[in-house]
């Protein structure tokens, strides 16, 4: 799913100029051994130069010691220790030469520079943000985003600081989602932040992925951790929610009562218990609705006469 298909309001990010590829590297055990042998040979050559008395031989041994020492240092400088969950971005004179992801001791061109970058899963939790929802009501919300670096080259070269970039884009996406949907929808078919948390967080993840994709970051999950009305309108909105709950409960009670009355009249007619004319049916319906829909227990009234007196 592309950003243009599901998040039309997301700004179009520039195409990446560089993408990650594997840097050429070899196991570093042999290079470490050769480097240590070179340092040992340097010490032996210097000791031999101090033992001889001929100037020519001494100069030759010293030059050989310097050459062996430089070779050993260059060999050791190409060593890299890569831990699990980390990578090394390799550059040669400013040009990107690949990424080392294989953990362990690796050896690369000693004239390259290697920068460490973490590929572990990370969390970012936003501060509590105060925004206006789709109805203009001030609300407070916060979100947590689980993410990781997927393309180390883009994370290093496409943005200035990818962690700060993710934090800024997360806050922007959360604010944008908040103003697109109401806290509580007035109609039953509309999406709301409180009533449709799963759908809204999926939309948040899609929009956030479109925003941070240029930095080589993959969004794993996003969730709201705080969602509430702002304190200045919280009490008024609570009364509105309570009123809505009462109306919904009353509607359900009335629907159930109507069904029970219909069933009672049908059973009476089916079994021919008593013959009811329209007036008696109306009286029975009225009494049953009062009993079923009343807030308090009904008080029985004994009728010693007839229905028409």
N, C-alpha and C positions, 0 to 999 in steps of 0.2 A: 504494500500500500504506500503510495507516494504522498508527499506533503501536499502537492497540488490537488489531489483527489479528496482529501479529508480535512485539510486545514488551509482553506483559501486565504485566511488572514495572516498567515505566517509569512514574513518577508523571505524572498527568494535568496538563498545563500549562494555565494559564488562557487563555481566548480573547484574542487581541490586541485592544486597544482602538483602535488606529490602524494603518492600512496605507498603504503608500507610494502617492502619486500625483504627477503631474508638476506642478511649480510653474509659474505664469505668468511667463515671462521673454521678453525680446526681445534682439536683437543689441546689443552694447554699443558698437559703433563710433560711431553717431550720438550717443549720450549722452556718450561721451568727447570728441567734437568740440565739442558744445555746452558742456560743462564747461570745456574749454580756452578757447573763445571768451568764456565768461563771465568767466574769470579775466583774460583780456586786456582785456575791456571794463571790468572793475573797475579795473585799473591806469590805463586811459585816463580814466575818470571822476575818479579821485583826482587825476591830473595836471591835468585841466581845472579841478577845484575849487581847486587851489592857484594856478592862473593867473588866475582871476577875482577881482575886488575886492569885488563886491556881496555882502553877507551873505546875502541871500535865495537868490541863484543858487548861492553856495558851499554853503549848507545843503542845497539841493535835489540838487546833484551828489553830495554825501557820502551822503545818504540813498539815492539811486539806486545808488551804488557798493556800499553795504551790502546792499541787496536783491539786486543782481546777484551779489554774492559769495556770499551765502547760497544762492541758486538754483544757482550753479555747484557749490558744495560738496555740496549735496543730490544734484545730478545725478551727481557723481563718486562719492558714497558708495554709490550703487546698483550700481556696477560689480563684477563678480565674474570672476575668472579660474579656469576649470575645466579641469584637466589630464585627459588620458585615464586611465581607471582611478580617477577620483575623482568625488565627487558633493558637492553642497551641500544640506544640510537647512535649509529656510527656515522661520523662526518669526516671527510678528507678535504682539507682546505676550504671548508664552508659548504661543500657539496654533500648531499645525503647519499650514503653508500650502503644503506640497509639497516636492518634491526636484528639483534641477537636475542632470541627468545629461549634458546636451549639452555637449561640451567647447568651449573657446574663451572669448571675452569675451562675457559675458552681463550684462544689466541687469534688476534686479528692483526692487520697491518699496524705496526707500532707508531706510524706517523699520523694515524687517525685520532680523533677525539671521540670519546664515548660518554654520552650522558645517560644517567639512570632515570627510568620512568616506571612507575608502578602500574601493573595490570591487574591488581586485585580488585575485588568488588568493594565499592565504597557507598556510604550513606551521606546524603545531604538533607538536612532539615531546615526549612525556612523559618524565619521569625514569624510571629503572629502578625498577619497583614490585615489592615482595615481598609475595605473597599466597599463600593456600592454594588448590590446585585442588579439583576435585570429590571427589577421593579423600583430601583433607586433606594432600597433600604440599606443602611450601613450594616455590614456584617464583618466578623472577624474569622479568619481562617489561616491555617498553616498546613504544610504538606511535607512529606518525607519522600525522597527520591533515591532509589537504589540504581547505581550506574557503575560502569567500568570502561576503561580505555580499550577500544577495539582496534584502532589504527594508530599506532605510536607515531608514525610520520605526520599524520594530520594533526594529532594532539600537540606535537612539538613545533611544527612549522606553519600551520594554518591560523592559529590563534596565539595571542600573546601569553596568556596564562589560562590553561584549559580548566583548572579547578575554579577560578574566578568566573570564567565564561559560563560554566555549568550553573554556578550559583546565581548569576545574574539572569540567565535565560529561564531558570526554574521559577524565580520570583515573577518574571514577566508572564510566563505561561499560566501561573496560578492566578494572577490578577486578571488576565484575559478570560480565563474560564469563568471566574467569579462574576464578571460583568455580563457574560453571555447568558447565564441561567439564574433564575430566582432561587432564593433560599427555600421557599415553599411555593409550589405552583398552585394557582387559583383553579385551574382546570385539571381534571383527572388525567388527561392524556399528555400533559406537558411534563417535560423533564425538570427536576429540581435538584439542588445540591444536597438537600437532606433526604429526599425520598428516592433518588436514583444515584446513590453514591458509586455503585459499580460502573454504570454507564459513563458517569462524569469522569471518574478516574481513568477509564480507558481512553476517553477523549483527551484527557490531560497528558497521558503517556504518549499518545500519537503526536500531539502538538509539540511536546517537549522533545521527542525524538527528531522531529523535523527541524527544530531550532538548533540542536547540538550536534547534528550529524556532520556538519562541516568540521567539527573539532575531533572527529574520529571517536566519538563517545557513543556507547549503546545504553539505552535506558532499559533496565530490567523490570522495574516496578515503580509505581508511584501511588501514594495513598494520602488522603487527608487525615491529619492528626488532630486538628482542632477546627471546629465549625460551630459558630454561634452568632446570634444577633449581637450587635454592639450594645454596650451597657445602657446607653441612653434610650434605646427603644426595646430593650429586652422584656420589661414588664408588660408593655402594651402588646407586644407580639405574643407573649405567653397567654394573655387573656384572649387574644384572637384564636390561638391554637386550641385553647380550652373550649371556646365557643364553637369552633368547628368540630371538635370531638363530640360535644353534646349534640349538635345538629346531626352528625353522622350516626350517633347511637340512637337518637330518636327516629331517624329514618329507618334504621334497621329494625327497631322495635315495631314500628308501624307496619312495615312490610311483613314481618312475622305474624303480627296480630291479624292482618287481613287474610293471610293464608290460613290461619287457625279458624277464623270465622267462616271462611268458605268451606273448609273441611267439615266444620260442625254442621252447617246447614245442609251440606251434601249427605252426611251420614244420617241426619234426621229424616230427610226426604227419602233416602234409600231404604231405611228400615221402617218407614211409615209410623214413626213413634207418635207424632202429633201433626195435625194439619195446620199449617201456618199461612195466614193470609199475608198480604203485603205489609199491612200495618204492624202485625205481630213480628214479622221478619225484621222490619225496621227497628222495632223496640229491642229485639234480641241482639241485633247487630250493635245498637247503641250501648247496651249493657255490657256486652262482651268487649267492645273496644275500650270502655271505661275501665273495666277490670284488667285488661291486658296491658294497657298503655299508661295507667296511672302510676304516679311516683310512690304512693302509699297504698297499704292494704285496704281494699274496699270494705265498707260497712254494709252488711246485709240489711235489706229493708223487706219486711213481710207485708205482702199485699193480701188483705182479707177480703177484698172485693173482686171485681173483675178488671180486665185490662181497660175496659171502656168507662169505668166509673172513677 
